[in-house]
C-alpha cells in the first residue's frame, strides 16, 4: 500500500540480541497512514497543518513528515533529558532494533535534530510511533503523533534567554511563552472541534518546564488530547540553541481522529477493508458508519506467574500468534496461594475478526498454540 523506503520489515528485524521487534510490528512500519490524503489520520494531520499555516502569529511552520522511524537512544531519550532509569526506556515498553537504536516512542525524538539544524524557528513533525502496550479498542502498539515547536525571536526575550532554572520559569518571558502555547492550542482545538470545553492541568515531562496537559470534553467525558510545555533550557543548550526559548507540544492523531470521525476501534485505522477506507475523502470530516460486526469468541487462560513476569511480553506473544483478531485481553482474576507463595493470573481473550466470522476450531488452535508458547515466559499454565 506504500512505496516508502521504511516499509521494508527487514530494517527492523535485526539479529542483534537486543532486538525485540516482532514481525507483526515490523509489518506496520512505513504504512504512512499520516500522509495518506484520504485516510482519517492523514485528514486530521492536514487539518492541523492548515490551522498552523493560517495562524497569524507571523511564523512559518516548517513541515516534516518523512523521518526515519528508527532513531537512536540519544535522539529519543538523552537529548530530551530522559534519565537512564526511566521506564519508557525499558525493553518491556519499547521496541529496540539494536541496543542503541529503536522504533521511536514519540515524535519528540526529532525535536533536537531540527532545533540543531537551525533550518526553522517553528516546525510541525508527524509520524508513526511505537510502544509496547496492552491492546484494546483505544490502545495499539503503533500510533501516530504530531509534534509542534516554536522558538521566539531574541528581541522579544529582552535577555531572558540567559536565565536558568526558577529565574527563567518565574520570568514574564517564560509566562508569555506558556500563554502563547495555551492560546495557540486552544485555537487548534476550536479549529478541529468547533467551540469545545477544555481544561488544562499541570503535567511533567523531562524536556519541558512548566509542562501541561490539555483535555477536551467529549460525550460527557474528559479526554486527554495532548502534552506540552515550555522547552527546557538544557534541551536547547544541548541543541546549540541556548540563545532561544520556546514551546513544544505533542498530540496523538488517533485519539483526535477517533473523536472527530466517531471511529470506535483504534485497530480500524490499519485495515485495508474497502468498507472502512472507502468512507473517507480528502479534507472531509464525516461520521464513520459502522459496518456489521462479526461475533466474538471468548477464551480464558490462567497460569502461575514467575517473579520476573512481564505482562507486555504475554500480550505481545498473543498478538504474535493471533494478530489483529485479538480484540481485547483483560485480566479477570488474580490470587496468591500463600502456601505455595505463588500468584495466579487469569486472562480473558476476546477474538473477533473485523472482516469475517471466526470458527471455534481456528480460535481453539490459536489458543492451544498460546498455551504451549506461553510456558517460554516461565509461567505454569493451570
Ligand atoms: N512526547 C510527549 C509524549 O509522547 C508529548 C510532548 C511533546 C510533551 C512535546 C511536551 C512537549 O507523551
Boltz pocket constraint, residues with backbone or C-beta under 6 A from the ligand:
constraints:
  - pocket:
      binder: B
      contacts: [[A, 105], [A, 106], [A, 107], [A, 108], [A, 147], [A, 148], [A, 205], [A, 208], [A, 227], [A, 228], [A, 229], [A, 248], [A, 249], [A, 250], [A, 251]]
      max_distance: 6.0
